[in-house]
Amino acid sequence: ANSFIVRQAISYLEENYKEKITLQDVADYCYVSQWHLSKLLNKHMDKSFYNLLNEARIKVAKKLLEDPALRICDISEMVGYADTGHFSRVFKKVVGVSANTYRNKAE
């Protein structure tokens, strides 16, 4: 992204994906309004805040799934989802296959 604010927002997401973060948190961090940040993310990344947050979380989850010792419910919590069901739906939506299927393919 060629916008400083967008780069700042993305790096904040990548560092804090485990937390329960909101668009407001990121906007405060970047010293802009929620509305302005949302507009910038859509313009420069062609994605909403929640899509970007989910992508950051799923990127980490994919790496964690390579470790067969970790249970999917634990991975879900490690990347910021309190509800494993929600994690599973988001994972499938982002990756195209379930976390279980992804893990089995990775082996």
N, C-alpha and C positions, 0 to 999 in steps of 0.2 A: 504494500500500500504506500502511496506517495504522500499520504497525509500524516503529519507528525502525531496528531491526536489519535488517529486510527492505529498507528504503530504502537503508541503508548497503551491504548485500550487492549490491543491483542496481547501485548507482553504482560499486562496485568492479568488478563484471563489465563494465560499460560502458567503464571506463577501462583494464582489463587483459585484454580479450578476446583480444588477440594472443598473450598468454603461455600457457604450458602450465599453466593453473591448475586446482586441485582444490577440492573442497568444503572440505577441510582448510585450504587457503590462505585462503579467504573466511571460514571460521569463526574462524581465528586473527585475521584483520583485524578482525572484529566482536567479538572477545573472548567467543565462545560455543563450545560443543561442536559438532562436526559433526552430531550427532544432533539437537540443539536447532535448529540452523540449518535442517537438512533439514525438520524438522517445521514450522517457521515458514514456509518457502518454500511447502511444500505447502498449508498452511492459508491463507496470505494471497494467494498467486499461483496456487494450484491447479496448480502445475507443479514438476517436480523441478529440482534444481540444473543437471543437464546439459541439460535442455530450455531453461532460461533462458540458459545459456551459449551454446548453439547459436543461439537466437533473437537474442542480442546480436551474434553473429558474422555471421549471415545478413543482419541489418539493414544492416550495414556493407557486406557483399558486394553487396547489391542496388544500393547507391549506386555502388560501384566498377564494376559491370557496365555502367553507363551510359557508361563510357569505353572506346570500341572499341580503343584502343591497348593496353589491359591484357589479357593472356592469362588465361584462366580458371585455369590452374595457378598463375600469379603471384598472382591474387586469393585463391586458396585459401590460399597461404602468408601473405599479408598479413593475413588475418583469423584466423590461428592453426591452420590445418589443414596438417599436414606431408604428408598423403596426399590427393591430388586426388580419388581415387576415393571416399574417405570424405566429403570436402567435397560432392561431387556427390550422394551418397546423402542426406546431411543436408539439403542445399539443396532437393532434390526433396520430401523429407518435410515440411519446414517451409513451403515456398512452394507446392507442388503441381505445379510444372513444373520441368524441368531448368534449370540455369544458362544453358545455351545458348539454350533456348526463351525464357527470361525476357529475356535480352539482346536477342534478335531482336524481341521484342514492344516493348521499350523504345525501339527506334530510330524 
